[in-house]
Amino acid sequence: MSNSEEPAPAGEVLHRHIPPASLARLTIYLRALGTLLAEGVERVSSDELAAAAGVNSPKLRKDLSYLGSYGTRGVGYEVSYLSDQISAALGLTRNWRVAIIGAGNLGKALAGYPGFGSRGFEVVALFDTDQMVIGQEIGWLRVSPVKDLEAVVHRTRANMAVLSVPAEVAQELCDGVIASGITSILSFAPVVLQVPDHVQLRKVDMATELQILAYHAQRAEASDIAAQARARLAT
């Protein structure tokens, strides 16, 4: 670990570009730090934090360098302070109010997920087009009709949306979300969506992830078979 350094000003950190891979790992470090905080740990070394996150120490230090935070040689990182720094860099010190479009099984599960609140996200609205679903209460939320999207978004001050809808209606509903003023969207729809440049769109495709997992599982299986064959030849 390098010597103690002054952290970069908040504005400078905010405007730094953090590579996507490092950004993804920052969320893992934040989760690990949260666990340490819950256990009452006040300081952690780079080796310990890296191990908790499943990465090596040089990679962790490189990722944290984008925040201007390097810790102190021989002392480590202050858990609470580093957690605050990462939270600020990720935008988690803001009030994120989430609207979920689609009150099917996935939408209902997301609306009832208790982990969002502890991570800075509040689900404030739930929408659907099915007349049999509209008006139902999911937790403390009442399902609103999609036709009221703009009015409900304005009333609830939602600033982020999740699309959990079928592929054939996803683009139309995505357009409606953007028209309501929301520019941060997470989509579970199995389709490529077209959005303006100013809109941040993230896609979660579970089928694709399973396919990638199958590829790695197949390679691991082939490697095991090859190793067993070599072992038989050696005997």
GICOR-V585403 format. One record per residue. N is the residue number from 0. SS is DSSP state (helix for helix, strand for strand, loop for the rest). Layout:
<<N & SS> <N & SS>>
This chain:
<<0 & loop> <1 & loop> <2 & loop> <3 & loop> <4 & loop> <5 & loop> <6 & loop> <7 & loop> <8 & loop> <9 & helix> <10 & helix> <11 & helix> <12 & helix> <13 & helix> <14 & helix> <15 & loop> <16 & loop> <17 & loop> <18 & loop> <19 & helix> <20 & helix> <21 & helix> <22 & helix> <23 & helix> <24 & helix> <25 & helix> <26 & helix> <27 & helix> <28 & helix> <29 & helix> <30 & helix> <31 & helix> <32 & helix> <33 & helix> <34 & helix> <35 & helix> <36 & helix> <37 & helix> <38 & loop> <39 & loop> <40 & loop> <41 & loop> <42 & strand> <43 & strand> <44 & loop> <45 & helix> <46 & helix> <47 & helix> <48 & helix> <49 & helix> <50 & helix> <51 & helix> <52 & helix> <53 & loop> <54 & loop> <55 & loop> <56 & helix> <57 & helix> <58 & helix> <59 & helix> <60 & helix> <61 & helix> <62 & helix> <63 & helix> <64 & helix> <65 & loop> <66 & loop> <67 & loop> <68 & loop> <69 & loop> <70 & loop> <71 & strand> <72 & loop> <73 & loop> <74 & loop> <75 & strand> <76 & strand> <77 & strand> <78 & helix> <79 & helix> <80 & helix> <81 & helix> <82 & helix> <83 & helix> <84 & helix> <85 & helix> <86 & helix> <87 & helix> <88 & helix> <89 & loop> <90 & loop> <91 & loop> <92 & loop> <93 & loop> <94 & loop> <95 & strand> <96 & strand> <97 & strand> <98 & strand> <99 & strand> <100 & strand> <101 & loop> <102 & loop> <103 & loop> <104 & helix> <105 & helix> <106 & helix> <107 & helix> <108 & helix> <109 & helix> <110 & helix> <111 & loop> <112 & loop> <113 & loop> <114 & helix> <115 & helix> <116 & helix> <117 & helix> <118 & loop> <119 & loop> <120 & strand> <121 & strand> <122 & strand> <123 & strand> <124 & strand> <125 & strand> <126 & strand> <127 & strand> <128 & loop> <129 & loop> <130 & loop> <131 & loop> <132 & loop> <133 & loop> <134 & loop> <135 & loop> <136 & strand> <137 & strand> <138 & loop> <139 & loop> <140 & strand> <141 & strand> <142 & loop> <143 & strand> <144 & strand> <145 & helix> <146 & helix> <147 & helix> <148 & helix> <149 & helix> <150 & helix> <151 & helix> <152 & helix> <153 & helix> <154 & helix> <155 & helix> <156 & loop> <157 & loop> <158 & loop> <159 & strand> <160 & strand> <161 & strand> <162 & strand> <163 & loop> <164 & loop> <165 & loop> <166 & helix> <167 & helix> <168 & helix> <169 & helix> <170 & helix> <171 & helix> <172 & helix> <173 & helix> <174 & helix> <175 & helix> <176 & helix> <177 & helix> <178 & helix> <179 & loop> <180 & loop> <181 & loop> <182 & loop> <183 & strand> <184 & strand> <185 & strand> <186 & strand> <187 & loop> <188 & loop> <189 & loop> <190 & loop> <191 & loop> <192 & loop> <193 & loop> <194 & loop> <195 & loop> <196 & loop> <197 & loop> <198 & loop> <199 & strand> <200 & strand> <201 & strand> <202 & strand> <203 & loop> <204 & loop> <205 & helix> <206 & helix> <207 & helix> <208 & helix> <209 & helix> <210 & helix> <211 & helix> <212 & helix> <213 & helix> <214 & helix> <215 & helix> <216 & helix> <217 & helix> <218 & helix> <219 & helix> <220 & helix> <221 & helix> <222 & helix> <223 & helix> <224 & helix> <225 & helix> <226 & helix> <227 & helix> <228 & helix> <229 & helix> <230 & helix> <231 & helix> <232 & helix> <233 & helix> <234 & loop>>
